[in-house]
Amino acid sequence: MSSETTFDQLVAQRRQFLAFLQRRVSDSTLAEDILQSAYLRAFEHRDDFQPSEPAVAWFYRLLRNAVIDSYRRHTSKDKALEALARELETSEQPPPGLQNEVCACLHGVVDGLKPEYAEVLRAVDLGEQRAQDFARQHGISASNAGVRIHRARAALRKQLLRTCATCAEYACLDCTCKKQAGPSA
């Protein structure tokens, strides 16, 4: 049997494969993504297929491994997000009034960031709002808020390095730099 015939046989079983995946993962979109990735992988490794093994059995084994890999990735990602959320909650907030002493470039740079990044930085870092409160107010999970804060801080740092490298590198609070931030990249 040719690899083309084998692949056609696998595509013909799509509905059964998808049902198999949907019983093992909670999200139908994730099941579809896993199936599409498995088809791609099967196509890329079509020369590794052993004709002595039925193609459908071989593909089910590939799907089982893909589901296991998906759970591992999601578990690792969830643990990392939870750790980031805990870190953000336990990190020290700057003393009251410190935002008045912050680098003169900061507000211009924040204005140049994506609106959702600027909003979270103003609320959490400059406005001293707790990440959990921000998440609740915006209808997102604490983990999602943690990721948004992390990305916003990374974007801010990148823009500060472009605008005022000395201040960003050495955490200068008495900035004499008068440069204005350009649009976010």
Buried (B, 14 or more C-beta within 10 A) or exposed (E): EEBEEBBEBBEEBEEEBBEBBBEBBEEEEBBBBBBEBBBEBBEEEBEEBEEEEEBBEBBBEBBBEBBEEBEEEEEEEEEEBEEBBEEBEEEEEEEEEEBEEBBBBBBBBBBBBEEEBBBBBBBBBBEEBBBBEBBEEBEBEBBBBBBBBBBBBEBBEBBBBBBBEBBBEEEBEEBEBEBEBEEBE
